[in-house]
Amino acid sequence: MTDTTHSSTGASIADKTDRLEEIIAQLEDGDLSLARAKELHTEGSTLLEELETELEIGDGEIIEHE
């Protein structure tokens, strides 16, 4: 088990998705302390919110991000 904290700042959508999959795998494995599971849950929730924002389709308009 790797006990590293990842920062999603500046990460690509693919990087965030990959990290989210790693988090899910670790949580499903169940070989974690409750504290570590909570940390991963928090990180995963943050990544999910970021991905939802980045991938939001909205009303069909094209939106350019700077």
N, C-alpha and C positions, 0 to 999 in steps of 0.2 A: 504494500500500500504506500503510495506516495503522498506525503503530507505537505504539498506545496500549495500556496495561494496564488491564483492567477488573476491578473488584472485584465479586464476586458476593454480598457481604454485603448482606442485605436485598433482594436482587433477587427478582422474582417468577419463577415457573416459566416463564412465557412469555419473560421477559427472558433467563433462563439458556438456554433452548432457542434463542432467536434468536442469542445470543452463540456458542453451540456450533456453530450452522450457519455463522456467519461464520468461525470458526476452521477448520472443515472446508473451506470454500471456499478459504481462504488456503493451507492445506496442500496441497490438490489442485492449486492453481495452480502450486505448485512454485517460484515466484519469490521464494524466501526464503533467507536465510543459514541455515546449520545451527544456529547459536545461536538465531535467532528461531524456527525450526521447533521446537526443543526447548522454548522458552518457551511456545509455543502448545500444544504437546502436553501440557505440565504443566498449563497453565490448563484445557485441555479435559478432561483426566482428573479434575481437581478438580471441575469443573462436572458432569461425568457422575456422579461419586460423590454429589454433593449432590442431583442430580435423582433418582437411584436411591433415596436415602434418603427424599426427600420423597414420592416416588410409590410407595413400598413398600406393597403391599396386605396383606401378612402373612396372618393366618388368617381374615380377613373381619371382624374387629372394627373398630369405628369408633374412631379415636384422635384426640383433639383436641390440637393443638399450640398452645402459648401464645405 
